[in-house]
Amino acid sequence: MTVWIVVAVVGFVSFSFKAAGPVFVGDRALPPRPAAVVALIGPVMLTALVVTQTVGGDEDVVLDARLPGVAAAAIAVKKGAPVVVGMAIAAAVTAALRAAI
């Protein structure tokens, strides 16, 4: 029962923090510099997640077939492919390298 109380409290606090921005800022626009930082938070967090899932292991860096797969997807997306296609390319390259090894 105490686990669910903790989950509820953490959820409420998280919701409160997320709601505080629109409540306190209202209709005012952020200055250009903070707005640029806020715009970059999403891509940076996604990049950090991808990197940790690609090379992260049990307390050490693991370089295996995932890294070339992610690199192939990054190249495809950079050249204009949709993200879904990039994900499929990453899966295919990773699977092919794992099958070859």
Gaussian input, Z-matrix of N, CA and C with variables (Angstrom, degrees):
# hf/3-21g

backbone

0 1
 N
 C     1     B1
 C     2     B2     1     A1
 N     3     B3     2     A2     1     D1
 C     4     B4     3     A3     2     D2
 C     5     B5     4     A4     3     D3
 N     6     B6     5     A5     4     D4
 C     7     B7     6     A6     5     D5
 C     8     B8     7     A7     6     D6
 N     9     B9     8     A8     7     D7
 C    10    B10     9     A9     8     D8
 C    11    B11    10    A10     9     D9
 N    12    B12    11    A11    10    D10
 C    13    B13    12    A12    11    D11
 C    14    B14    13    A13    12    D12
 N    15    B15    14    A14    13    D13
 C    16    B16    15    A15    14    D14
 C    17    B17    16    A16    15    D15
 N    18    B18    17    A17    16    D16
 C    19    B19    18    A18    17    D17
 C    20    B20    19    A19    18    D18
 N    21    B21    20    A20    19    D19
 C    22    B22    21    A21    20    D20
 C    23    B23    22    A22    21    D21
 N    24    B24    23    A23    22    D22
 C    25    B25    24    A24    23    D23
 C    26    B26    25    A25    24    D24
 N    27    B27    26    A26    25    D25
 C    28    B28    27    A27    26    D26
 C    29    B29    28    A28    27    D27
 N    30    B30    29    A29    28    D28
 C    31    B31    30    A30    29    D29
 C    32    B32    31    A31    30    D30
 N    33    B33    32    A32    31    D31
 C    34    B34    33    A33    32    D32
 C    35    B35    34    A34    33    D33
 N    36    B36    35    A35    34    D34
 C    37    B37    36    A36    35    D35
 C    38    B38    37    A37    36    D36
 N    39    B39    38    A38    37    D37
 C    40    B40    39    A39    38    D38
 C    41    B41    40    A40    39    D39
 N    42    B42    41    A41    40    D40
 C    43    B43    42    A42    41    D41
 C    44    B44    43    A43    42    D42
 N    45    B45    44    A44    43    D43
 C    46    B46    45    A45    44    D44
 C    47    B47    46    A46    45    D45
 N    48    B48    47    A47    46    D46
 C    49    B49    48    A48    47    D47
 C    50    B50    49    A49    48    D48
 N    51    B51    50    A50    49    D49
 C    52    B52    51    A51    50    D50
 C    53    B53    52    A52    51    D51
 N    54    B54    53    A53    52    D52
 C    55    B55    54    A54    53    D53
 C    56    B56    55    A55    54    D54
 N    57    B57    56    A56    55    D55
 C    58    B58    57    A57    56    D56
 C    59    B59    58    A58    57    D57
 N    60    B60    59    A59    58    D58
 C    61    B61    60    A60    59    D59
 C    62    B62    61    A61    60    D60
 N    63    B63    62    A62    61    D61
 C    64    B64    63    A63    62    D62
 C    65    B65    64    A64    63    D63
 N    66    B66    65    A65    64    D64
 C    67    B67    66    A66    65    D65
 C    68    B68    67    A67    66    D66
 N    69    B69    68    A68    67    D67
 C    70    B70    69    A69    68    D68
 C    71    B71    70    A70    69    D69
 N    72    B72    71    A71    70    D70
 C    73    B73    72    A72    71    D71
 C    74    B74    73    A73    72    D72
 N    75    B75    74    A74    73    D73
 C    76    B76    75    A75    74    D74
 C    77    B77    76    A76    75    D75
 N    78    B78    77    A77    76    D76
 C    79    B79    78    A78    77    D77
 C    80    B80    79    A79    78    D78
 N    81    B81    80    A80    79    D79
 C    82    B82    81    A81    80    D80
 C    83    B83    82    A82    81    D81
 N    84    B84    83    A83    82    D82
 C    85    B85    84    A84    83    D83
 C    86    B86    85    A85    84    D84
 N    87    B87    86    A86    85    D85
 C    88    B88    87    A87    86    D86
 C    89    B89    88    A88    87    D87
 N    90    B90    89    A89    88    D88
 C    91    B91    90    A90    89    D89
 C    92    B92    91    A91    90    D90
 N    93    B93    92    A92    91    D91
 C    94    B94    93    A93    92    D92
 C    95    B95    94    A94    93    D93
 N    96    B96    95    A95    94    D94
 C    97    B97    96    A96    95    D95
 C    98    B98    97    A97    96    D96
 N    99    B99    98    A98    97    D97
 C   100   B100    99    A99    98    D98
 C   101   B101   100   A100    99    D99
 N   102   B102   101   A101   100   D100
 C   103   B103   102   A102   101   D101
 C   104   B104   103   A103   102   D102
 N   105   B105   104   A104   103   D103
 C   106   B106   105   A105   104   D104
 C   107   B107   106   A106   105   D105
 N   108   B108   107   A107   106   D106
 C   109   B109   108   A108   107   D107
 C   110   B110   109   A109   108   D108
 N   111   B111   110   A110   109   D109
 C   112   B112   111   A111   110   D110
 C   113   B113   112   A112   111   D111
 N   114   B114   113   A113   112   D112
 C   115   B115   114   A114   113   D113
 C   116   B116   115   A115   114   D114
 N   117   B117   116   A116   115   D115
 C   118   B118   117   A117   116   D116
 C   119   B119   118   A118   117   D117
 N   120   B120   119   A119   118   D118
 C   121   B121   120   A120   119   D119
 C   122   B122   121   A121   120   D120
 N   123   B123   122   A122   121   D121
 C   124   B124   123   A123   122   D122
 C   125   B125   124   A124   123   D123
 N   126   B126   125   A125   124   D124
 C   127   B127   126   A126   125   D125
 C   128   B128   127   A127   126   D126
 N   129   B129   128   A128   127   D127
 C   130   B130   129   A129   128   D128
 C   131   B131   130   A130   129   D129
 N   132   B132   131   A131   130   D130
 C   133   B133   132   A132   131   D131
 C   134   B134   133   A133   132   D132
 N   135   B135   134   A134   133   D133
 C   136   B136   135   A135   134   D134
 C   137   B137   136   A136   135   D135
 N   138   B138   137   A137   136   D136
 C   139   B139   138   A138   137   D137
 C   140   B140   139   A139   138   D138
 N   141   B141   140   A140   139   D139
 C   142   B142   141   A141   140   D140
 C   143   B143   142   A142   141   D141
 N   144   B144   143   A143   142   D142
 C   145   B145   144   A144   143   D143
 C   146   B146   145   A145   144   D144
 N   147   B147   146   A146   145   D145
 C   148   B148   147   A147   146   D146
 C   149   B149   148   A148   147   D147
 N   150   B150   149   A149   148   D148
 C   151   B151   150   A150   149   D149
 C   152   B152   151   A151   150   D150
 N   153   B153   152   A152   151   D151
 C   154   B154   153   A153   152   D152
 C   155   B155   154   A154   153   D153
 N   156   B156   155   A155   154   D154
 C   157   B157   156   A156   155   D155
 C   158   B158   157   A157   156   D156
 N   159   B159   158   A158   157   D157
 C   160   B160   159   A159   158   D158
 C   161   B161   160   A160   159   D159
 N   162   B162   161   A161   160   D160
 C   163   B163   162   A162   161   D161
 C   164   B164   163   A163   162   D162
 N   165   B165   164   A164   163   D163
 C   166   B166   165   A165   164   D164
 C   167   B167   166   A166   165   D165
 N   168   B168   167   A167   166   D166
 C   169   B169   168   A168   167   D167
 C   170   B170   169   A169   168   D168
 N   171   B171   170   A170   169   D169
 C   172   B172   171   A171   170   D170
 C   173   B173   172   A172   171   D171
 N   174   B174   173   A173   172   D172
 C   175   B175   174   A174   173   D173
 C   176   B176   175   A175   174   D174
 N   177   B177   176   A176   175   D175
 C   178   B178   177   A177   176   D176
 C   179   B179   178   A178   177   D177
 N   180   B180   179   A179   178   D178
 C   181   B181   180   A180   179   D179
 C   182   B182   181   A181   180   D180
 N   183   B183   182   A182   181   D181
 C   184   B184   183   A183   182   D182
 C   185   B185   184   A184   183   D183
 N   186   B186   185   A185   184   D184
 C   187   B187   186   A186   185   D185
 C   188   B188   187   A187   186   D186
 N   189   B189   188   A188   187   D187
 C   190   B190   189   A189   188   D188
 C   191   B191   190   A190   189   D189
 N   192   B192   191   A191   190   D190
 C   193   B193   192   A192   191   D191
 C   194   B194   193   A193   192   D192
 N   195   B195   194   A194   193   D193
 C   196   B196   195   A195   194   D194
 C   197   B197   196   A196   195   D195
 N   198   B198   197   A197   196   D196
 C   199   B199   198   A198   197   D197
 C   200   B200   199   A199   198   D198
 N   201   B201   200   A200   199   D199
 C   202   B202   201   A201   200   D200
 C   203   B203   202   A202   201   D201
 N   204   B204   203   A203   202   D202
 C   205   B205   204   A204   203   D203
 C   206   B206   205   A205   204   D204
 N   207   B207   206   A206   205   D205
 C   208   B208   207   A207   206   D206
 C   209   B209   208   A208   207   D207
 N   210   B210   209   A209   208   D208
 C   211   B211   210   A210   209   D209
 C   212   B212   211   A211   210   D210
 N   213   B213   212   A212   211   D211
 C   214   B214   213   A213   212   D212
 C   215   B215   214   A214   213   D213
 N   216   B216   215   A215   214   D214
 C   217   B217   216   A216   215   D215
 C   218   B218   217   A217   216   D216
 N   219   B219   218   A218   217   D217
 C   220   B220   219   A219   218   D218
 C   221   B221   220   A220   219   D219
 N   222   B222   221   A221   220   D220
 C   223   B223   222   A222   221   D221
 C   224   B224   223   A223   222   D222
 N   225   B225   224   A224   223   D223
 C   226   B226   225   A225   224   D224
 C   227   B227   226   A226   225   D225
 N   228   B228   227   A227   226   D226
 C   229   B229   228   A228   227   D227
 C   230   B230   229   A229   228   D228
 N   231   B231   230   A230   229   D229
 C   232   B232   231   A231   230   D230
 C   233   B233   232   A232   231   D231
 N   234   B234   233   A233   232   D232
 C   235   B235   234   A234   233   D233
 C   236   B236   235   A235   234   D234
 N   237   B237   236   A236   235   D235
 C   238   B238   237   A237   236   D236
 C   239   B239   238   A238   237   D237
 N   240   B240   239   A239   238   D238
 C   241   B241   240   A240   239   D239
 C   242   B242   241   A241   240   D240
 N   243   B243   242   A242   241   D241
 C   244   B244   243   A243   242   D242
 C   245   B245   244   A244   243   D243
 N   246   B246   245   A245   244   D244
 C   247   B247   246   A246   245   D245
 C   248   B248   247   A247   246   D246
 N   249   B249   248   A248   247   D247
 C   250   B250   249   A249   248   D248
 C   251   B251   250   A250   249   D249
 N   252   B252   251   A251   250   D250
 C   253   B253   252   A252   251   D251
 C   254   B254   253   A253   252   D252
 N   255   B255   254   A254   253   D253
 C   256   B256   255   A255   254   D254
 C   257   B257   256   A256   255   D255
 N   258   B258   257   A257   256   D256
 C   259   B259   258   A258   257   D257
 C   260   B260   259   A259   258   D258
 N   261   B261   260   A260   259   D259
 C   262   B262   261   A261   260   D260
 C   263   B263   262   A262   261   D261
 N   264   B264   263   A263   262   D262
 C   265   B265   264   A264   263   D263
 C   266   B266   265   A265   264   D264
 N   267   B267   266   A266   265   D265
 C   268   B268   267   A267   266   D266
 C   269   B269   268   A268   267   D267
 N   270   B270   269   A269   268   D268
 C   271   B271   270   A270   269   D269
 C   272   B272   271   A271   270   D270
 N   273   B273   272   A272   271   D271
 C   274   B274   273   A273   272   D272
 C   275   B275   274   A274   273   D273
 N   276   B276   275   A275   274   D274
 C   277   B277   276   A276   275   D275
 C   278   B278   277   A277   276   D276
 N   279   B279   278   A278   277   D277
 C   280   B280   279   A279   278   D278
 C   281   B281   280   A280   279   D279
 N   282   B282   281   A281   280   D280
 C   283   B283   282   A282   281   D281
 C   284   B284   283   A283   282   D282
 N   285   B285   284   A284   283   D283
 C   286   B286   285   A285   284   D284
 C   287   B287   286   A286   285   D285
 N   288   B288   287   A287   286   D286
 C   289   B289   288   A288   287   D287
 C   290   B290   289   A289   288   D288
 N   291   B291   290   A290   289   D289
 C   292   B292   291   A291   290   D290
 C   293   B293   292   A292   291   D291
 N   294   B294   293   A293   292   D292
 C   295   B295   294   A294   293   D293
 C   296   B296   295   A295   294   D294
 N   297   B297   296   A296   295   D295
 C   298   B298   297   A297   296   D296
 C   299   B299   298   A298   297   D297
 N   300   B300   299   A299   298   D298
 C   301   B301   300   A300   299   D299
 C   302   B302   301   A301   300   D300

   B1=1.4535
   B2=1.5380
   B3=1.3198
   B4=1.4610
   B5=1.5229
   B6=1.3406
   B7=1.4662
   B8=1.5248
   B9=1.3231
   B10=1.4597
   B11=1.5166
   B12=1.3039
   B13=1.4667
   B14=1.5318
   B15=1.3198
   B16=1.4708
   B17=1.5249
   B18=1.3223
   B19=1.4670
   B20=1.5291
   B21=1.3197
   B22=1.4638
   B23=1.5306
   B24=1.3182
   B25=1.4703
   B26=1.5255
   B27=1.3297
   B28=1.4659
   B29=1.5300
   B30=1.3106
   B31=1.4659
   B32=1.5187
   B33=1.3157
   B34=1.4651
   B35=1.5275
   B36=1.3233
   B37=1.4709
   B38=1.5262
   B39=1.3289
   B40=1.4596
   B41=1.5258
   B42=1.3091
   B43=1.4603
   B44=1.5252
   B45=1.3186
   B46=1.4688
   B47=1.5200
   B48=1.3393
   B49=1.4654
   B50=1.5226
   B51=1.3272
   B52=1.4615
   B53=1.5210
   B54=1.3146
   B55=1.4589
   B56=1.5193
   B57=1.3134
   B58=1.4642
   B59=1.5212
   B60=1.3136
   B61=1.4692
   B62=1.5116
   B63=1.3308
   B64=1.4683
   B65=1.5303
   B66=1.3164
   B67=1.4652
   B68=1.5216
   B69=1.3271
   B70=1.4630
   B71=1.5227
   B72=1.3213
   B73=1.4566
   B74=1.5207
   B75=1.3230
   B76=1.4614
   B77=1.5116
   B78=1.3287
   B79=1.4634
   B80=1.5176
   B81=1.3193
   B82=1.4658
   B83=1.5272
   B84=1.3100
   B85=1.4695
   B86=1.5185
   B87=1.3140
   B88=1.4551
   B89=1.5179
   B90=1.3185
   B91=1.4680
   B92=1.5331
   B93=1.3272
   B94=1.4761
   B95=1.5269
   B96=1.3132
   B97=1.4707
   B98=1.5348
   B99=1.3441
   B100=1.4678
   B101=1.5303
   B102=1.3288
   B103=1.4680
   B104=1.5217
   B105=1.3410
   B106=1.4648
   B107=1.5196
   B108=1.3320
   B109=1.4705
   B110=1.5232
   B111=1.3213
   B112=1.4651
   B113=1.5249
   B114=1.3220
   B115=1.4757
   B116=1.5257
   B117=1.3267
   B118=1.4620
   B119=1.5277
   B120=1.3158
   B121=1.4664
   B122=1.5294
   B123=1.3210
   B124=1.4656
   B125=1.5198
   B126=1.3367
   B127=1.4664
   B128=1.5263
   B129=1.3178
   B130=1.4658
   B131=1.5208
   B132=1.3227
   B133=1.4630
   B134=1.5276
   B135=1.3260
   B136=1.4640
   B137=1.5233
   B138=1.3232
   B139=1.4648
   B140=1.5196
   B141=1.3211
   B142=1.4661
   B143=1.5227
   B144=1.3239
   B145=1.4610
   B146=1.5264
   B147=1.3285
   B148=1.4625
   B149=1.5258
   B150=1.3271
   B151=1.4676
   B152=1.5179
   B153=1.3300
   B154=1.4643
   B155=1.5233
   B156=1.3316
   B157=1.4585
   B158=1.5250
   B159=1.3379
   B160=1.4622
   B161=1.5228
   B162=1.3073
   B163=1.4632
   B164=1.5186
   B165=1.3148
   B166=1.4537
   B167=1.5101
   B168=1.3045
   B169=1.4525
   B170=1.5136
   B171=1.2871
   B172=1.4565
   B173=1.5199
   B174=1.3243
   B175=1.4582
   B176=1.5327
   B177=1.3235
   B178=1.4541
   B179=1.5290
   B180=1.3012
   B181=1.4595
   B182=1.5261
   B183=1.3269
   B184=1.4613
   B185=1.5252
   B186=1.3123
   B187=1.4599
   B188=1.5229
   B189=1.3187
   B190=1.4585
   B191=1.5295
   B192=1.3120
   B193=1.4629
   B194=1.5268
   B195=1.3239
   B196=1.4573
   B197=1.5266
   B198=1.3127
   B199=1.4602
   B200=1.5384
   B201=1.3342
   B202=1.4720
   B203=1.5290
   B204=1.3176
   B205=1.4679
   B206=1.5139
   B207=1.3184
   B208=1.4652
   B209=1.5227
   B210=1.3271
   B211=1.4680
   B212=1.5274
   B213=1.3289
   B214=1.4650
   B215=1.5285
   B216=1.3287
   B217=1.4641
   B218=1.5186
   B219=1.3242
   B220=1.4675
   B221=1.5215
   B222=1.3234
   B223=1.4653
   B224=1.5236
   B225=1.3318
   B226=1.4664
   B227=1.5273
   B228=1.3263
   B229=1.4625
   B230=1.5264
   B231=1.3045
   B232=1.4662
   B233=1.5252
   B234=1.3314
   B235=1.4608
   B236=1.5286
   B237=1.3558
   B238=1.4574
   B239=1.5142
   B240=1.3115
   B241=1.4595
   B242=1.5304
   B243=1.3211
   B244=1.4658
   B245=1.5341
   B246=1.3080
   B247=1.4619
   B248=1.5349
   B249=1.3202
   B250=1.4722
   B251=1.5218
   B252=1.3226
   B253=1.4661
   B254=1.5261
   B255=1.3307
   B256=1.4593
   B257=1.5171
   B258=1.3215
   B259=1.4664
   B260=1.5243
   B261=1.3226
   B262=1.4646
   B263=1.5279
   B264=1.3207
   B265=1.4663
   B266=1.5201
   B267=1.3289
   B268=1.4705
   B269=1.5214
   B270=1.3232
   B271=1.4637
   B272=1.5265
   B273=1.3200
   B274=1.4639
   B275=1.5271
   B276=1.3222
   B277=1.4682
   B278=1.5242
   B279=1.3246
   B280=1.4514
   B281=1.5322
   B282=1.3396
   B283=1.4627
   B284=1.5073
   B285=1.3301
   B286=1.4565
   B287=1.5351
   B288=1.3329
   B289=1.4648
   B290=1.5228
   B291=1.3211
   B292=1.4851
   B293=1.5226
   B294=1.3276
   B295=1.4679
   B296=1.5235
   B297=1.3350
   B298=1.4464
   B299=1.5308
   B300=1.3067
   B301=1.4688
   B302=1.5061
   A1=111.08
   A2=117.44
   A3=119.32
   A4=111.53
   A5=117.42
   A6=120.32
   A7=109.55
   A8=117.12
   A9=120.01
   A10=111.85
   A11=117.01
   A12=119.78
   A13=109.06
   A14=116.83
   A15=120.54
   A16=110.03
   A17=117.65
   A18=121.12
   A19=110.29
   A20=117.34
   A21=121.01
   A22=111.45
   A23=116.86
   A24=120.20
   A25=110.76
   A26=117.23
   A27=120.41
   A28=110.19
   A29=117.62
   A30=120.89
   A31=111.90
   A32=117.08
   A33=120.97
   A34=111.23
   A35=117.27
   A36=120.85
   A37=110.04
   A38=117.18
   A39=120.72
   A40=110.63
   A41=116.88
   A42=121.16
   A43=110.67
   A44=117.02
   A45=121.08
   A46=111.66
   A47=116.32
   A48=119.29
   A49=111.19
   A50=116.90
   A51=119.56
   A52=111.34
   A53=117.70
   A54=121.07
   A55=112.09
   A56=117.94
   A57=120.87
   A58=111.89
   A59=118.39
   A60=120.83
   A61=112.74
   A62=118.78
   A63=119.01
   A64=113.46
   A65=117.04
   A66=119.37
   A67=110.47
   A68=117.12
   A69=119.94
   A70=113.29
   A71=118.01
   A72=120.21
   A73=110.60
   A74=116.92
   A75=120.81
   A76=112.34
   A77=115.28
   A78=120.85
   A79=113.20
   A80=117.49
   A81=119.85
   A82=109.81
   A83=114.92
   A84=120.21
   A85=109.30
   A86=115.61
   A87=119.77
   A88=109.68
   A89=117.23
   A90=118.98
   A91=109.63
   A92=117.59
   A93=120.27
   A94=114.56
   A95=117.87
   A96=120.12
   A97=111.92
   A98=120.48
   A99=119.43
   A100=112.82
   A101=117.91
   A102=120.42
   A103=110.77
   A104=116.75
   A105=120.22
   A106=110.94
   A107=116.66
   A108=120.46
   A109=110.43
   A110=116.90
   A111=120.80
   A112=110.50
   A113=116.89
   A114=120.34
   A115=111.86
   A116=118.16
   A117=121.17
   A118=113.73
   A119=118.22
   A120=120.26
   A121=111.42
   A122=117.95
   A123=121.02
   A124=113.51
   A125=118.38
   A126=119.10
   A127=113.53
   A128=117.21
   A129=119.63
   A130=110.97
   A131=117.24
   A132=119.90
   A133=110.87
   A134=117.80
   A135=120.87
   A136=110.89
   A137=116.50
   A138=120.24
   A139=111.42
   A140=116.70
   A141=120.25
   A142=110.99
   A143=116.95
   A144=120.34
   A145=111.35
   A146=116.97
   A147=120.68
   A148=110.52
   A149=117.35
   A150=120.31
   A151=110.84
   A152=118.00
   A153=119.14
   A154=111.88
   A155=117.38
   A156=119.45
   A157=111.69
   A158=116.99
   A159=120.28
   A160=111.87
   A161=118.31
   A162=120.66
   A163=113.31
   A164=118.20
   A165=120.45
   A166=112.18
   A167=115.48
   A168=122.03
   A169=109.08
   A170=116.84
   A171=121.51
   A172=109.04
   A173=115.56
   A174=123.87
   A175=114.06
   A176=118.20
   A177=120.66
   A178=108.93
   A179=115.82
   A180=121.79
   A181=108.83
   A182=115.73
   A183=121.61
   A184=108.42
   A185=116.67
   A186=121.28
   A187=107.91
   A188=115.94
   A189=120.37
   A190=109.09
   A191=117.91
   A192=122.45
   A193=113.06
   A194=118.21
   A195=119.76
   A196=112.21
   A197=117.02
   A198=120.61
   A199=112.42
   A200=120.25
   A201=118.45
   A202=112.83
   A203=117.12
   A204=119.71
   A205=111.95
   A206=116.44
   A207=120.25
   A208=110.26
   A209=116.85
   A210=119.67
   A211=110.94
   A212=117.60
   A213=120.85
   A214=110.80
   A215=116.71
   A216=119.96
   A217=110.80
   A218=117.34
   A219=120.83
   A220=110.71
   A221=116.94
   A222=120.73
   A223=110.25
   A224=116.62
   A225=120.43
   A226=110.98
   A227=116.83
   A228=120.04
   A229=110.49
   A230=117.45
   A231=121.34
   A232=111.18
   A233=116.88
   A234=121.17
   A235=112.69
   A236=116.91
   A237=119.80
   A238=116.00
   A239=118.53
   A240=120.34
   A241=109.72
   A242=118.08
   A243=120.04
   A244=110.57
   A245=115.96
   A246=120.71
   A247=111.04
   A248=117.15
   A249=120.39
   A250=110.34
   A251=116.81
   A252=120.55
   A253=109.65
   A254=116.71
   A255=120.51
   A256=111.64
   A257=117.08
   A258=120.50
   A259=110.77
   A260=116.89
   A261=120.08
   A262=110.74
   A263=116.76
   A264=120.16
   A265=110.16
   A266=116.85
   A267=120.27
   A268=110.73
   A269=116.70
   A270=120.06
   A271=110.98
   A272=116.87
   A273=120.43
   A274=111.45
   A275=116.91
   A276=120.08
   A277=110.46
   A278=116.44
   A279=119.74
   A280=111.22
   A281=116.48
   A282=119.88
   A283=111.84
   A284=117.16
   A285=120.00
   A286=111.40
   A287=116.03
   A288=118.69
   A289=112.18
   A290=116.52
   A291=118.95
   A292=110.66
   A293=117.14
   A294=119.51
   A295=111.59
   A296=116.52
   A297=120.98
   A298=112.19
   A299=116.38
   A300=120.16
   A301=111.40
   D1=-37.69
   D2=-178.14
   D3=-67.76
   D4=-27.41
   D5=177.76
   D6=-62.49
   D7=-42.36
   D8=-178.84
   D9=-69.95
   D10=-30.27
   D11=174.91
   D12=-65.79
   D13=-43.97
   D14=178.26
   D15=-62.71
   D16=-43.39
   D17=178.65
   D18=-60.58
   D19=-44.13
   D20=179.88
   D21=-64.63
   D22=-42.70
   D23=-179.70
   D24=-65.85
   D25=-45.10
   D26=178.98
   D27=-63.43
   D28=-40.63
   D29=177.06
   D30=-62.73
   D31=-42.59
   D32=178.96
   D33=-65.27
   D34=-43.70
   D35=179.36
   D36=-64.42
   D37=-42.39
   D38=178.21
   D39=-61.95
   D40=-45.46
   D41=178.08
   D42=-61.50
   D43=-40.92
   D44=179.96
   D45=-62.96
   D46=-43.72
   D47=178.34
   D48=-63.46
   D49=-41.36
   D50=-179.36
   D51=-68.79
   D52=-33.06
   D53=179.87
   D54=-79.35
   D55=-20.77
   D56=-176.14
   D57=-63.96
   D58=-37.30
   D59=-179.25
   D60=-58.55
   D61=-58.93
   D62=179.31
   D63=-63.01
   D64=-32.30
   D65=-178.88
   D66=-68.74
   D67=-45.81
   D68=-176.15
   D69=-82.88
   D70=-33.03
   D71=-179.08
   D72=-83.30
   D73=-37.05
   D74=177.62
   D75=64.51
   D76=-131.64
   D77=-177.08
   D78=-88.60
   D79=0.03
   D80=-178.90
   D81=-75.36
   D82=141.47
   D83=177.15
   D84=-87.20
   D85=147.49
   D86=175.72
   D87=-72.30
   D88=151.36
   D89=172.13
   D90=-61.02
   D91=158.86
   D92=-173.86
   D93=-57.09
   D94=-41.04
   D95=-176.71
   D96=-65.59
   D97=-52.23
   D98=176.62
   D99=-62.83
   D100=-33.57
   D101=178.10
   D102=-63.36
   D103=-38.26
   D104=177.98
   D105=-66.30
   D106=-38.01
   D107=178.36
   D108=-66.49
   D109=-43.98
   D110=179.96
   D111=-62.99
   D112=-37.60
   D113=179.73
   D114=-65.32
   D115=-26.07
   D116=-177.84
   D117=-91.21
   D118=-8.42
   D119=-176.17
   D120=-62.73
   D121=-44.72
   D122=-178.85
   D123=-60.50
   D124=-54.51
   D125=178.79
   D126=-60.80
   D127=-37.35
   D128=179.77
   D129=-66.19
   D130=-42.07
   D131=179.08
   D132=-66.08
   D133=-39.50
   D134=177.28
   D135=-64.11
   D136=-42.21
   D137=177.83
   D138=-61.85
   D139=-43.32
   D140=178.62
   D141=-61.93
   D142=-40.25
   D143=178.17
   D144=-64.20
   D145=-45.15
   D146=-179.39
   D147=-63.22
   D148=-43.79
   D149=-178.56
   D150=-64.57
   D151=-45.87
   D152=-178.90
   D153=-66.02
   D154=-34.12
   D155=178.22
   D156=-76.00
   D157=-24.41
   D158=-178.01
   D159=-81.52
   D160=-47.11
   D161=-174.51
   D162=-111.96
   D163=1.43
   D164=-178.54
   D165=-81.88
   D166=142.79
   D167=177.57
   D168=-139.13
   D169=-160.70
   D170=176.84
   D171=-78.25
   D172=87.15
   D173=176.55
   D174=65.56
   D175=19.85
   D176=175.15
   D177=-153.49
   D178=166.40
   D179=-179.82
   D180=-84.97
   D181=131.16
   D182=-179.10
   D183=-115.69
   D184=119.19
   D185=176.70
   D186=-107.25
   D187=103.96
   D188=-179.08
   D189=-134.35
   D190=-154.91
   D191=-173.62
   D192=-68.58
   D193=-15.18
   D194=179.49
   D195=-66.86
   D196=-35.76
   D197=-175.89
   D198=-63.34
   D199=-49.23
   D200=175.80
   D201=-63.26
   D202=-31.42
   D203=177.20
   D204=-64.20
   D205=-45.30
   D206=178.32
   D207=-66.98
   D208=-38.47
   D209=177.87
   D210=-62.59
   D211=-41.86
   D212=178.19
   D213=-63.56
   D214=-40.03
   D215=178.17
   D216=-65.86
   D217=-40.48
   D218=179.48
   D219=-62.81
   D220=-41.01
   D221=178.50
   D222=-64.87
   D223=-42.98
   D224=-179.27
   D225=-63.55
   D226=-44.28
   D227=179.97
   D228=-67.69
   D229=-38.00
   D230=177.60
   D231=-62.18
   D232=-33.39
   D233=179.66
   D234=-83.14
   D235=-0.20
   D236=174.01
   D237=110.53
   D238=3.15
   D239=178.54
   D240=-71.75
   D241=148.05
   D242=175.46
   D243=-63.62
   D244=156.47
   D245=-177.17
   D246=-61.12
   D247=-37.32
   D248=179.64
   D249=-62.61
   D250=-40.00
   D251=177.32
   D252=-65.66
   D253=-40.49
   D254=176.97
   D255=-60.72
   D256=-39.95
   D257=177.34
   D258=-64.36
   D259=-40.46
   D260=178.59
   D261=-66.05
   D262=-38.78
   D263=177.71
   D264=-64.67
   D265=-42.80
   D266=178.63
   D267=-60.52
   D268=-43.39
   D269=179.65
   D270=-65.25
   D271=-41.45
   D272=-178.15
   D273=-67.26
   D274=-44.82
   D275=179.96
   D276=-64.71
   D277=-44.11
   D278=179.50
   D279=-62.44
   D280=-44.44
   D281=179.15
   D282=-64.19
   D283=-40.50
   D284=-179.99
   D285=-64.73
   D286=-41.48
   D287=179.06
   D288=-68.25
   D289=-37.82
   D290=177.60
   D291=-67.13
   D292=-35.95
   D293=178.62
   D294=-70.22
   D295=-31.85
   D296=-178.15
   D297=-75.82
   D298=-25.52
   D299=-176.08
   D300=-82.84

